[in-house]
Amino acid sequence: MPYKFETNKIKLNPLDDRRRKLTDEDKKEIKYLYMKNIGGIYHSQRYLARRYNVSRRLIIFIGDEEKLKIHKENCKKRGWKKYYDTEKRRIVQKEHRDYKKGIMN
C-alpha cells in the first residue's frame, strides 16, 4: 500500500524540494557570469561549479543551451539507460520518503 504522501500530491516549496540545487535566480546569475567577463574577472566553469556546489557539467549546460540540446539529442539516438545499485537506491528512497513524511506532518 502506498504512503499517503505518494498518493496525495503536495506542492513543495522550492526551498523544501531537495531535487533542485539551483533556484531560477541562481541559473540567471550563472548564465550571466558564464557569458561575461565582469570587471576583467573571468569566471571559470570550475569556479562557478565550486561556488554553487554543483557539477561542472551542469554549469556548461546552463551557460550554453546549445550544448544541452545536442546532449539530449545524442541521448535519444543511443537510447537512455541508467544503471544504478539497487541496494543504494533502496536506502536513498527510504530516506526520501522519511523526509517527505516529516514535511507532511
N, C-alpha and C positions, 0 to 999 in steps of 0.2 A: 504494500500500500504506500503510495507516495506521501511525502511530507506535505503539510498544509501550505508551506511557502512555495512548494513546487507547483501546486495547482492554482493557488491564488497569486496572480502576477502582481507584484508590487512595483511601484515607481520608485526607483532608487535615486537618492540624491547623488549627483556626480561625485561628491566627496566620499560617499559611502561605497561607491562602486569600485571594487578593487581590480576589476579587469582593465580599467583605464588608468594609465600612469600620467598622461598629459591632459591638461584642460585645453579648450579651444584657444584660450589666450596664450598658453604656452606654445601651441603649434604656430600661431601667428608670429610670435616673437622668434621662434626658431627659424621660421622661413625668412623673416626679415634679416636676422643675424647671419644666416647661411648665405644669403644673396649679396649682402652689402659689406663693405669694409667701413666700419664706423670709426671715424676719427683716426684713420690709418691703422686701426687694430683689426687684424684678420682673425676671425673665429673659426677654428678648425672643426672638423667633424668630431674628432676625439674630444676636444674641449667641450663642445656642446653636449656630447653624449655623457661625459662625466658630470657636467653641470646639472643636467636634468635626470640623471640616473637611469638612462635608457641605453639601448644598443646603438652603435654607430650606424648600423643598417637602417634603423628607424629614422635617424637623423637624415640620412640620404634620401629616403622615401618621402619624408616631409618636405625637404628642401627642393627636391627635383621630382615633380609629379610624373614627368615623362618616364623616368626610371621605374616608378611604381607601376605605371601602366604596362610597360614592357615586361616587368616581372610577373604580373598577373596573367598576361597573355602566354608567357612561357610555361607557367604552372598549368594552365588549361591544356596546352599542347601535350605536355608529357604526362599529364594526369597527376592529380594532387593526392599523395599518400603520406600520411603522417603516422609514424610508428612511435610508440611510447611503451614504457614499462608499466604493466597493468597494476602491479602492487603499489608503485609510487603514485599512480593515477588514483587508485582507490583511497589512499591516505589523504591526498590533496582534496579529493571530492568530499570526504568526510569532514575535513577542516572547513571547507567552504560551506557545507550545509550547516555546521555548528555556528559559523559566523552569521549566516542568514537567519538562523533561529534567534540569535541574540538581537538582531535588528528588528525582527517581528515583535519581540516582547517589549 
